[in-house]
Amino acid sequence: MTTRLLLVRHGETVWHAENRYAGSSDVPLTERGRRQAERLGAWVARRGVDAVVCSPLSRARETAAPAAGRLGLAPHVVEELREVHFGWGEGRTAAELAAEDPEAVRRFRHDAEEGAFPGSEPPSRAGARAAAALRGLAARHDGGTVLVVAHNTLLRMGLCTLLGIPVGRYRRVLPRLDNAAVTEIDVAGGETALRSLNVPTGAEGADGDGTD
């Protein structure tokens, strides 16, 4: 059977205004991010889902909580949905990185796999991790609908892996996922279909190019 996964990036965090690479750092939501989570919860209550899962990082758990509460579901934390660790880029802005080593930033933007930041999780590994987690969720909820709250970079890498797109191109093929917007995919065994991409749920968007 086919399982529908509703993939959602968490709400706005305190590092969004500066556009810092949050990655594995546990950065809290802003007040705006909490409003986005509430609006996502209202949208999910109208849409209906069978399960709510999220990354272990607090920004994802906070975003998933209103939806789970409205549906009377206990959110399930999946460790493999944590955000990518950015190594040299963790906690820093693109401008700071470019000032230190513009060639490294150019290589990363050209091909995120070949030009991965020093000390970061390789995109191919992160994409495989995300894809395996999403396929596992689809198998466990066969024929159902699952809300998955995770992260901008991890979800884009996972989508590339599931759809057969070179993961090093994730930034060019999928420039960003907006805060609290929904991307729907259907998963049936080893097959994945993209149903919709980055659809607003009535939540406020966020500025910047989205680095976590």
Buried (B, 14 or more C-beta within 10 A) or exposed (E): EBBBBBBBBBBBBBBBEEBBBBBBBEBEBBEBBBBBBBBBBBBBBEBEBBBBBBBBBBBBBBBBBBBBBBBEBEBBBBEBBBBBBBBBBBBBBBEBBBEEBEEBBEBBEEBBBEBBBEEBBBBBBBBBBBBBBBBEBBEEBEEBBBBBBBBBBBBBBBBBBBBEBBBBBBBEBBEBBBBBBBBBBBBEEEEBEEEEBBEBBEBBEBEBEBBB
